[in-house]
Amino acid sequence: MTNVTIGNHCAMRVPRAEKDRIRWFYRDVLGCEITRAGDQKDDFRLGSGFSLAFLYEDEDIALDEDGFARAIFLELQADDAEELRKRIVGFGVTVLDVPDPHLYFQAPGGQVFRLVGAGEDLSGYEGTEHGEQFVGRPFDARS
């Protein structure tokens, strides 16, 4: 059988109106390096080599926040998750009300992330029924 894994490149179609907030959040809050900035597309490097591309689209093409909330959730790992949590929340992201001890939030552009500590034992999420209780229930934004 062929060995398959997730690669280190990701592209997201996001609303053009969010370009400045995306640049500010990924560069200044998460510490990403902008490797290319353009009118239609920005490229960022996260950590030691994960590449994020943002394709700036008109509103009718990009998913809205509700669409992203129903799509894939990505995981961010941080050496100091609590310090990063404060910076993320302080930026003013939409925090999702997920009954889990981790921070779930929508970054500018709409992508949903879960923030965890680097090296944190997450084995309780693997191969278990965890998460099944959320099927069919949208996550609301916290007030």
C-alpha positions as CSV (number, residue, x, y, z in Angstrom):
1,M,0.0,0.0,0.0
2,T,1.2,3.5,-0.8
3,N,2.1,5.8,2.2
4,V,-0.1,9.0,2.1
5,T,0.3,12.0,4.3
6,I,-0.8,15.7,4.4
7,G,1.6,18.0,2.6
8,N,3.0,21.3,3.7
9,H,1.1,23.6,1.3
10,C,-2.4,24.9,1.7
11,A,-4.4,27.4,-0.4
12,M,-7.6,29.2,0.7
13,R,-10.0,31.2,-1.3
14,V,-10.9,34.2,0.9
15,P,-12.9,37.4,0.5
16,R,-10.8,40.2,-1.0
17,A,-12.2,42.6,1.6
18,E,-10.3,40.6,4.3
19,K,-6.9,41.1,2.8
20,D,-5.6,43.7,5.3
21,R,-6.9,41.8,8.3
22,I,-5.4,38.5,6.9
23,R,-2.0,40.1,6.5
24,W,-2.1,41.7,9.9
25,F,-3.3,38.5,11.7
26,Y,-1.0,36.0,10.0
27,R,2.1,38.2,10.0
28,D,1.7,40.1,13.3
29,V,-0.3,37.8,15.5
30,L,0.9,34.3,14.3
31,G,4.4,35.5,13.3
32,C,4.2,34.1,9.7
33,E,6.6,35.4,7.1
34,I,5.1,36.9,4.0
35,T,7.1,35.4,1.2
36,R,5.1,37.1,-1.6
37,A,2.4,39.8,-1.4
38,G,0.3,40.5,-4.4
39,D,-3.1,42.0,-5.4
40,Q,-4.6,38.6,-6.1
41,K,-2.6,36.2,-3.9
42,D,-0.4,36.3,-0.8
43,D,2.0,33.6,0.3
44,F,3.0,33.0,3.9
45,R,5.4,30.7,5.7
46,L,4.2,29.3,9.0
47,G,6.8,27.9,11.3
48,S,9.6,25.8,9.8
49,G,8.1,25.3,6.4
50,F,4.3,25.1,6.1
51,S,3.2,27.4,3.2
52,L,-0.2,29.1,3.2
53,A,-1.5,30.8,0.1
54,F,-4.5,33.2,0.2
55,L,-6.3,33.7,-3.1
56,Y,-8.3,36.9,-2.8
57,E,-11.7,36.4,-4.4
58,D,-15.0,38.4,-4.8
59,E,-17.6,37.8,-2.2
60,D,-19.7,35.5,-4.4
61,I,-16.8,33.1,-5.0
62,A,-15.1,32.8,-1.6
63,L,-16.8,30.9,1.2
64,D,-18.3,33.1,3.9
65,E,-17.6,32.5,7.6
66,D,-20.6,30.2,7.8
67,G,-19.2,28.1,4.9
68,F,-15.8,27.9,6.5
69,A,-17.4,26.9,9.8
70,R,-18.9,23.9,8.0
71,A,-15.6,23.0,6.3
72,I,-12.3,21.6,7.5
73,F,-10.9,22.7,10.9
74,L,-7.1,23.0,11.0
75,E,-4.9,22.7,14.1
76,L,-2.3,25.2,15.2
77,Q,0.4,24.1,17.6
78,A,2.3,26.7,19.8
79,D,5.1,26.4,22.3
80,D,3.2,28.8,24.5
81,A,-0.4,28.2,23.6
82,E,-1.8,30.4,26.4
83,E,0.2,33.4,25.4
84,L,-0.8,32.9,21.7
85,R,-4.4,32.4,22.8
86,K,-4.3,35.9,24.4
87,R,-2.9,37.5,21.2
88,I,-5.4,35.7,19.0
89,V,-8.4,36.6,21.1
90,G,-7.0,40.2,21.6
91,F,-6.9,40.6,17.8
92,G,-10.7,40.2,17.7
93,V,-11.3,36.9,16.0
94,T,-14.6,35.0,16.2
95,V,-14.2,32.5,19.0
96,L,-16.4,29.4,18.5
97,D,-18.3,27.9,21.4
98,V,-17.0,24.4,21.2
99,P,-17.3,22.2,24.3
100,D,-13.6,21.5,24.4
101,P,-10.8,23.0,26.5
102,H,-8.9,24.2,23.4
103,L,-9.5,27.6,21.6
104,Y,-11.5,27.2,18.4
105,F,-11.6,30.4,16.3
106,Q,-12.2,31.8,12.9
107,A,-9.2,33.7,11.6
108,P,-9.7,36.6,9.2
109,G,-11.0,35.1,5.9
110,G,-13.0,32.5,7.8
111,Q,-10.8,29.5,8.3
112,V,-11.4,27.7,11.5
113,F,-8.5,26.6,13.7
114,R,-8.0,24.8,17.0
115,L,-5.1,26.0,19.1
116,V,-3.1,23.3,21.0
117,G,0.2,23.2,22.8
118,A,3.2,21.8,21.0
119,G,3.8,18.3,22.4
120,E,0.4,18.2,24.0
121,D,-1.0,14.6,24.3
122,L,-4.0,14.6,22.0
123,S,-4.4,10.8,21.8
124,G,-7.8,11.1,23.5
125,Y,-9.1,12.6,20.2
126,E,-7.9,9.7,18.1
127,G,-9.8,6.6,17.4
128,T,-12.5,7.4,19.9
129,E,-16.1,8.6,19.7
130,H,-15.0,12.1,20.6
131,G,-16.6,14.6,18.3
132,E,-19.6,12.5,17.4
133,Q,-21.8,14.4,19.8
134,F,-21.2,17.5,17.6
135,V,-22.6,16.0,14.3
136,G,-25.5,18.0,13.1
137,R,-24.9,20.9,15.6
138,P,-23.4,24.1,14.4
139,F,-20.9,25.9,16.7
140,D,-22.0,29.4,17.7
141,A,-19.8,32.4,18.2
142,R,-19.1,33.1,21.9
143,S,-20.4,36.4,23.2
